[in-house]
Amino acid sequence: MLRRCLPVSLAGLALSALALFPSGSARAQGNYPTRTITMVVPFAAGGPTDTVARLVAEAMGRDLGQTVVVENVGGAGGTLGAARTAQARPDGYNILMHHIGMGTTPTLYRRLPYDPVNGFAPIGLVTEVPMTIITRKDIPAANMAELTALVKKEGEKLNYAHAGIGAASHLCGLLFRQAVGAPMTTVPYRGTAPAMTDLVAGTVDVLCDQTTNTTEQIRAGAVKVFAVTTPERLKAMPDVPTAAEGGLSGMEVTIWHGLYAPKGTDAAIVNRLSAALQVALRDPRVVERFADLGTTPVTQDRATPTAHETFWKADIAKWKPVIEAAGQYAD
């Protein structure tokens, strides 16, 4: 005896198939990541941001179960690497480790091939690196008050080195000159390494840069350190006074690092990356190495997309009047 089959609509079959076999996008999100992730660093290898990125990338990779490779895409004050990420496919396999330049680029650069604010999805803050005010080791000043007096007396006879417009050392220099209230002759370099080389050689006089780049030279006695730019003294340098202790108000600045995905990246993927970042920042090896560099990972609540976006937007507002007052733009 034949049984009569009830008619089944094609639409019903299609819906059933979708339920059994999720879309490629849904599968990708559920299984993410399934291959190597590229973390772009928009600066040269060996620099402070590169050092932070490689430590974090290795630890994140262990949590994600996939390799996170660091790719250095330097040039144009970090905007080439940032553009690479902003224009990448928003699938979670291209992310960006950048520093405070994400807060200053919107003002420093008036023409860019990407949107420096709306082109990214924040993943989380990573660390805030203190800055140190250092000089050639034979400069005739013994403390911050004497250095300030020397700068006011010599003015443009003194040379201030920095790693290029928009670099951490350039930004700190703007605040230093503003706090001292006297001009100096600025000497831009293509990177931190050559600027430090000339400072150690005594070719230039003053530099303000991240502890990730200055700690070794300070400990070796190759340069003279006058102050740190944090509200309190650093545990790694307890004998070095703060800039405020030395009489410089308004010199509190840290060079923060943050992680980003291209705008449009699925929220589930962004949150997965943020979770991996938070695990990485608790990794004892990362914490120990950060301490060697004079910094610490941010607290877990700051290594989130929402917290980082709030911090980032506030920093953009902070630097805008400083850069506009200096009148120094990168384009």
GIQUI-V783440 format. One record per residue. RES is the residue in three letters. PHI is phi in whole degrees, -180 to 180 (999 if undefined). Layout:
# GIQUI-V783440
RES PHI
RES PHI
This chain:
# GIQUI-V783440
MET 999
LEU -82
ARG -95
ARG -84
CYS -91
LEU -73
PRO -68
VAL -120
SER -71
LEU -62
ALA -63
GLY -64
LEU -61
ALA -64
LEU -65
SER -64
ALA -64
LEU -64
ALA -66
LEU -77
PHE -126
PRO -59
SER -64
GLY -58
SER -63
ALA -65
ARG -62
ALA -63
GLN -69
GLY -68
ASN -98
TYR -57
PRO -95
THR -114
ARG -154
THR -61
ILE -105
THR -102
MET -104
VAL -81
VAL -114
PRO -83
PHE -140
ALA -67
ALA -64
GLY 94
GLY -81
PRO -58
THR -67
ASP -63
THR -62
VAL -62
ALA -62
ARG -67
LEU -65
VAL -70
ALA -61
GLU -63
ALA -69
MET -63
GLY -59
ARG -64
ASP -74
LEU -79
GLY 77
GLN -140
THR -71
VAL -112
VAL -95
VAL -96
GLU -119
ASN -87
VAL -124
GLY -85
GLY 120
ALA 56
GLY 64
GLY 92
THR -78
LEU -67
GLY -67
ALA -64
ALA -64
ARG -56
THR -73
ALA -60
GLN -96
ALA -77
ARG -65
PRO -81
ASP -116
GLY 89
TYR -104
ASN -134
ILE -129
LEU -129
MET -106
HIS -131
HIS -110
ILE -57
GLY -56
MET -68
GLY -92
THR -106
THR -55
PRO -58
THR -101
LEU -66
TYR -113
ARG -96
ARG -138
LEU -137
PRO -82
TYR -148
ASP -88
PRO -71
VAL -112
ASN -93
GLY -91
PHE -134
ALA -114
PRO -61
ILE -102
GLY 166
LEU -75
VAL -112
THR -161
GLU -118
VAL -95
PRO -66
MET -110
THR -127
ILE -93
ILE -128
THR -139
ARG -60
LYS -71
ASP -105
ILE -67
PRO -80
ALA -153
ALA -107
ASN -152
MET -63
ALA -64
GLU -71
LEU -66
THR -61
ALA -63
LEU -65
VAL -63
LYS -65
LYS -76
GLU -88
GLY 55
GLU -73
LYS -73
LEU -92
ASN -104
TYR -109
ALA -92
HIS -150
ALA -87
GLY 119
ILE -60
GLY 96
ALA -71
ALA -56
SER -67
HIS -68
LEU -64
CYS -63
GLY -64
LEU -61
LEU -68
PHE -64
ARG -63
GLN -66
ALA -69
VAL -74
GLY 79
ALA -147
PRO -82
MET -134
THR -81
THR -86
VAL -123
PRO -80
TYR -123
ARG -95
GLY 118
THR -73
ALA -56
PRO -66
ALA -65
MET -66
THR -59
ASP -71
LEU -66
VAL -62
ALA -77
GLY 85
THR -74
VAL -121
ASP -103
VAL -134
LEU -149
CYS -124
ASP -146
GLN -68
THR -61
THR -62
ASN -110
THR -109
THR -57
GLU -63
GLN -69
ILE -66
ARG -64
ALA -80
GLY 76
ALA -79
VAL -137
LYS -108
VAL -103
PHE -113
ALA -165
VAL -110
THR -102
THR -106
PRO -63
GLU -126
ARG -65
LEU -88
LYS -62
ALA -74
MET -138
PRO -64
ASP -89
VAL -92
PRO -72
THR -78
ALA -61
ALA -64
GLU -61
GLY -85
GLY 97
LEU -101
SER -86
GLY 80
MET -105
GLU -90
VAL -152
THR -125
ILE -101
TRP -88
HIS -122
GLY -136
LEU -116
TYR -139
ALA -118
PRO -62
LYS -59
GLY 99
THR -64
ASP -55
ALA -59
ALA -65
ILE -72
VAL -58
ASN -67
ARG -67
LEU -65
SER -64
ALA -63
ALA -67
LEU -62
GLN -63
VAL -65
ALA -62
LEU -74
ARG -97
ASP -64
PRO -55
ARG -68
VAL -69
VAL -60
GLU -65
ARG -69
PHE -59
ALA -61
ASP -61
LEU -91
GLY 84
THR -141
THR -139
PRO -66
VAL -71
THR -68
GLN -58
ASP -70
ARG -93
ALA -91
THR -124
PRO -57
THR -67
ALA -64
HIS -69
GLU -62
THR -62
PHE -63
TRP -62
LYS -65
ALA -66
ASP -70
ILE -58
ALA -66
LYS -67
TRP -83
LYS -54
PRO -69
VAL -66
ILE -69
GLU -66
ALA -67
ALA -73
GLY 68
GLN -108
TYR -116
ALA -93
ASP -134
